[in-house]
Amino acid sequence: MIVRLLLFASCRDAVGAKELDLEVVEGINAGSLRDELAQRYPRLGPLKGKLLVAVNAEYIDDQTVIKEGDEVALIPPVSGG
């Protein structure tokens, strides 16, 4: 199935794109998606446990199943002052 992946800040730098269409297995959940992305894009590995995931503009937990056509955003931790 295909999902739309939106990448922000350090995630965008690690992948080299701000958005892309990604083919993933049917029934994948957010936690497994983060694991798969860390394998596909090794520079995401150090961020994997710190990323927030939103689907269709709503934050989700690792157990949430992602569906065909969903828009998935990876949001890294924010720093600054």
N, C-alpha and C positions, 0 to 999 in steps of 0.2 A: 504494500500500500504506500501511497505517497502522502507525506505531510510537508507543510511549509515551515522551515526553520528560520527564526529570526535571531540574530546574534548581536550582542551589544558589548561595547568596550573591549576588555581583554579577550572575550570569547570571539569577537570579530577578528581581532589580531591573530589569535591562535588558529582559526580556520581559514582566514584570508578572504572572507566574504561577509557581507552584512545580512544576507538572506540566501537561502537555497532550498530547492525542492529535494527532499530526502526520501529514499525508498527504505522502508523498515518492514519488519514482519508484522503480520496481522496480530492484534492483541497485545502489543508491547506496552509495558507500563513506563512511567516517567523514570523510575530508578534504572530499569534496564536500558532505556534510551540513553541516559547519561553514561552508563557503562559502555555501550556500543560507540557513542560519539568519542569517548576517550580512547578507544581502540582505533577508530578511523582517523582521529586527529590527536596524535600523542601530546601535542602542546596543551590540549585541554585537560590532560590527566591531573596536573596539580590543582586544578580548579574544581574537579568533578564533585567532591563532597561539599563544596561551598556554594554551588550554583542553585539559584532559585529557578523553578520551572513554572511557566504560565502557559495555559492552553486557552486559546480564544479569549485572551485578556483576563483570565482568572488564574490566580495562583493555585497550584495543585500539590498533592503529596506524592511520594514515590510509588504508591500503589495504584494511582489513577491510570486507567487504561486510555491510551491515545487512539483516536479513530481516524480513518481515512479522511483526508482533507482538512484536518485540524491545523491550526496555526500555533506552533510551539515556539515560545520565546525562552532563550537561555539568558539569565540575568546574573552576572557575577556580583560578588560583594562590592559594596560601594565604600570608598575611603575618601577622606578629605576633611576639611574643617570649616 
